[in-house]
Amino acid sequence: MGLRVVNIGLSPNNTWKDTLVAAGQIFLPWNWLSWKKGQARIELEKKFSDWLGVEKSYAVGSGREGLYLILKSLNLEAGDEIILQGFTCMVVVNSIVWAGLKPVFVDMDDNYNLDAEKLREKIGPRTKAVIVQHTFGISANLEKVLKICREKNLLLIEDCAHAMGTEYQGRKVGTFGDLSFFSLGRSKVISCVSGGIILVNNKKYQESLAKEVEACSEISTGKILQYLYHPLVCSKAKFLYGVQIGKLTMVVAQKLRLINFEVTPAEKAGKMVKPFPTLLPNALAKVALVQFSLLEKFNARRIAIAEKYFQKLANVEGLKLPQKSAGSIWLRFPILVENPGKLMAAAKNEGVILGDWYTVPVAPPGIDKEKSFYQDGSCSNAEKICKQIVNLPTHQAVTDKDLEKIIKICSK
């Protein structure tokens, strides 16, 4: 492994521009007073609303907090059921449970999204809403899911954490459901380390959602500092990852609490980390604005890389590609192989770190199984795919030379 490593994670969207903004928030004293509240958060909300063509959006502490706020705004009864797909993250389950509701899992189709044909089987008298997740930036079958939701009088919540810019039938996802949420987390389409954006399309819930957002806390100065350090630490760690110093840098920074985990040990155990929910700090909104200005460029590169994978890997024996899907932005490019560990190890030897979203139906590995509410065998297709999946990188730091190397590794 050489000095430079192609890493699918480790804040892949990070650019010198947002690193410079983060550094400016830390080292320029006149910025300190506007870390929590300020114009940047308002500007981000306005730009996002205009981009989607919606009346109002809200910038909050994370996508998971956004989902929690959405669920609280529905004023449901304790124990009411929310349907979601197997092949998701524990933080989604936590938000449902913390809102006093019960998660019910539906299997996924072969395109990594909720299987609309199996959705009907899981709808019961206490089902109130369906969360449809656009996995890897591939749109779910919204036409079928919407039809079922309307027939059964269910609310539709769009999980667009992977899908900022994804389109379905020429229209951006996030505008189909009654409510929707996006993530600005470190591994998502654009990133300010931690953040989320929520919006409401159903006017019935505009007032209640606004009240939930108004009641949110501001996060502490110490936590904001942690988030601002993250792009600085990552930019150094990525440069030195190939000689292990980079990985050691990340581990030491986490141990010293200079930066934090994407999913904390407490969240894996189903425990709420307070304060929760929170608003997006103004300091991070400044980083998000830089990233938002690069959204179209980032997604165009992802789509171009995905097209290369489709062209070059189509006839590789023992490797299954995803279905081509118009409007997808391909946050990551999922493939299925018989031995994922072998491919990932071979790639690592060549200086390429591939991804493993998701090796279990409720990720990441090591969660408290009981707190996830997932029953083994309930989503058989998801469980099968979890044993075969590898994610190929599509982010802006993947050069044409990197792409050739990845294709060569996968073709062997």
Secondary structure, DSSP 4 states (H G I P E B T S, - for coil): --S--EESSSSTT--HHHHHHHHHHHH-GGGGGGSSSSHHHHHHHHHHHHHHT-S-EEEES-HHHHHHHHHHHTTPPTT-EEEEESSEEHHHHHHHHHTT-EEEEE-B-TTSSB-HHHHHHH--TTEEEEEEE-GGGPPP-HHHHHHHHHHHT-EEEEE-TT-TT-EETTEETTSSSSEEEEE--TTSSS-SSS-EEEEE-SGGGHHHHHHHHHTPBPPPHHHHHHHHHHHHHHHHHHHTGGGTHHHHHHHHHHHTTSS--SS-HHHHTT---SS-SBBPPHHHHHHHHHHHTTHHHHHHHHHHHHHHHHHHHTT-TTEEPPPP-TT---SSEEEEES-HHHHHHHHHHTTEE-B-TTSSSEESTT--HHHHT--TTSSHHHHHHHTTEEEE--STT--HHHHHHHHHHHH-
